[in-house]
Amino acid sequence: MNSNVDIYSDEAIGAEHSLRYLHITARNVVGILNRIASLMRRRRYNMEEVSVSFDDQGKAHIIIAVDGRLHDVNHVIEQLKKLYDIYDVYDATHQHGELYHTVFVCVKSEEQLKLFPVMPDKLIEMDDGLHAIFVISLEEMPPLMQFLQEEKYPYWRRVIGLI
């Protein structure tokens, strides 16, 4: 794929990357995440990533990643909007500068980090080694993910949204 192509554009769906990020604003009540997960399961929508945060006004902000090649994203949105206690659902994939990934990578030493395509935002020393923490926009993710997978670094990530 051409590196100048916006991997989150509609034109790139069906190419190498096709995750679409849905932002759900819901009332922060017991069972809301269960209702969302149950709907996704019943409709056979796979949630590739899920992130939940809360604000001071009693709202839950849930970001769900679904594969745009497998599902009609507009249909998923309409189904989610029907749920009780859901205020709003929209496709946040194209909101550049508002969606980020937090990537945690375990490394043995700071020397290893010199080979990474980007430098971490924070380093934390733990019993099992150093944990490098990256806060990266969606556009900057592909080179880091490719590097981590090729070099077989253990990592975990979480999508976060700016409210």
C-alpha positions as CSV (number, residue, x, y, z in Angstrom):
1,M,0.0,0.0,0.0
2,N,1.2,3.5,-0.8
3,S,2.5,5.2,2.4
4,N,0.8,8.5,1.3
5,V,-2.6,7.0,1.5
6,D,-4.7,7.8,4.6
7,I,-5.3,4.3,5.9
8,Y,-8.4,5.4,7.7
9,S,-10.1,6.8,4.6
10,D,-13.1,5.1,3.1
11,E,-11.0,4.3,0.0
12,A,-8.6,2.2,2.0
13,I,-11.3,0.0,3.5
14,G,-10.7,-3.5,2.2
15,A,-7.0,-2.8,1.9
16,E,-4.4,-3.7,4.6
17,H,-6.3,-2.0,7.4
18,S,-10.0,-1.6,7.9
19,L,-10.8,-0.9,11.5
20,R,-13.6,1.6,12.1
21,Y,-13.9,3.3,15.5
22,L,-17.4,3.9,16.8
23,H,-17.8,6.3,19.7
24,I,-20.8,5.6,21.9
25,T,-22.0,8.0,24.5
26,A,-24.2,6.3,27.1
27,R,-25.6,6.8,30.5
28,N,-23.2,5.3,33.1
29,V,-25.4,2.6,34.5
30,V,-25.0,-1.0,35.6
31,G,-25.2,-3.3,32.6
32,I,-24.7,-0.8,29.8
33,L,-21.5,-2.5,28.5
34,N,-23.3,-5.9,28.8
35,R,-26.2,-4.7,26.6
36,I,-23.8,-3.4,24.0
37,A,-21.7,-6.6,24.0
38,S,-24.9,-8.7,23.8
39,L,-26.2,-6.8,20.8
40,M,-22.8,-7.2,19.1
41,R,-22.8,-10.9,19.8
42,R,-26.4,-11.4,18.6
43,R,-25.7,-9.6,15.4
44,R,-22.4,-11.4,15.0
45,Y,-20.3,-8.2,15.0
46,N,-16.9,-8.8,16.4
47,M,-15.5,-6.1,18.6
48,E,-11.8,-5.9,17.7
49,E,-11.0,-3.3,20.5
50,V,-13.1,-1.8,23.3
51,S,-12.2,1.2,25.5
52,V,-14.4,2.7,28.2
53,S,-14.0,6.0,30.0
54,F,-16.3,8.2,32.1
55,D,-16.9,11.9,32.5
56,D,-18.1,13.9,35.5
57,Q,-21.6,14.1,34.1
58,G,-22.5,10.5,34.5
59,K,-21.8,9.5,30.9
60,A,-19.8,6.6,29.7
61,H,-17.7,7.1,26.5
62,I,-17.2,3.7,24.8
63,I,-15.0,3.3,21.7
64,I,-15.5,0.1,19.8
65,A,-13.4,-1.0,16.8
66,V,-15.2,-3.1,14.2
67,D,-13.8,-4.4,10.9
68,G,-15.3,-2.3,8.1
69,R,-14.7,-5.0,5.6
70,L,-17.0,-7.5,7.4
71,H,-19.8,-5.2,8.7
72,D,-21.8,-2.3,7.4
73,V,-20.7,0.3,9.9
74,N,-23.8,2.4,9.4
75,H,-26.0,-0.6,10.2
76,V,-24.0,-1.3,13.4
77,I,-24.5,2.4,14.4
78,E,-28.2,2.2,13.8
79,Q,-28.5,-1.0,15.9
80,L,-26.5,0.5,18.8
81,K,-28.6,3.7,18.8
82,K,-31.7,1.6,19.5
83,L,-30.4,0.5,22.9
84,Y,-31.8,2.0,26.0
85,D,-29.5,4.5,27.8
86,I,-27.5,5.2,24.6
87,Y,-27.3,9.0,23.9
88,D,-25.3,9.0,20.7
89,V,-23.2,6.7,18.4
90,Y,-21.1,7.9,15.5
91,D,-18.1,6.8,13.4
92,A,-15.1,8.5,14.9
93,T,-12.6,7.0,12.6
94,H,-12.0,10.2,10.6
95,Q,-11.7,12.4,13.6
96,H,-7.9,12.9,13.3
97,G,-6.3,14.2,16.5
98,E,-9.1,12.8,18.7
99,L,-8.3,9.1,18.7
100,Y,-5.1,7.7,20.0
101,H,-3.6,4.3,20.9
102,T,-1.7,3.8,24.1
103,V,0.8,1.1,23.4
104,F,2.7,-0.7,26.2
105,V,5.9,-2.5,25.1
106,C,8.1,-4.6,27.3
107,V,11.9,-4.1,26.5
108,K,15.0,-5.3,28.3
109,S,17.0,-2.1,28.1
110,E,16.8,1.5,26.9
111,E,19.3,0.6,24.2
112,Q,16.7,-1.4,22.4
113,L,14.5,1.7,22.1
114,K,17.0,3.3,19.7
115,L,15.8,0.9,17.0
116,F,12.1,1.9,17.4
117,P,10.6,4.1,14.7
118,V,9.3,6.4,17.4
119,M,10.4,7.1,20.9
120,P,8.2,6.3,23.9
121,D,6.4,9.0,25.9
122,K,7.3,7.4,29.2
123,L,9.5,4.6,30.5
124,I,8.6,2.6,33.7
125,E,10.9,0.2,35.4
126,M,9.2,-2.9,36.6
127,D,10.2,-6.3,37.9
128,D,10.0,-7.9,34.4
129,G,12.0,-5.1,32.7
130,L,11.3,-1.7,31.2
131,H,7.8,-0.9,30.0
132,A,7.8,1.8,27.2
133,I,4.6,3.7,26.9
134,F,3.6,5.3,23.6
135,V,0.7,7.6,23.0
136,I,0.3,7.6,19.3
137,S,-2.3,8.9,16.8
138,L,-4.0,6.4,14.5
139,E,-2.0,7.7,11.6
140,E,1.3,7.0,13.3
141,M,0.4,3.5,14.4
142,P,1.2,1.4,11.3
143,P,5.0,1.8,11.4
144,L,5.2,1.1,15.1
145,M,2.9,-2.0,14.9
146,Q,4.8,-3.3,11.9
147,F,8.1,-2.9,13.8
148,L,6.7,-4.6,16.9
149,Q,5.3,-7.5,15.0
150,E,8.5,-8.0,12.8
151,E,10.8,-7.8,15.9
152,K,8.4,-9.9,18.0
153,Y,8.2,-7.5,20.9
154,P,5.5,-8.3,23.4
155,Y,3.0,-5.4,23.5
156,W,-0.6,-4.5,24.4
157,R,-2.5,-1.5,23.3
158,R,-5.7,0.4,24.1
159,V,-7.5,2.8,22.0
160,I,-8.4,6.1,23.7
161,G,-10.5,9.0,22.7
162,L,-10.3,12.7,23.6
163,I,-13.7,13.8,24.7
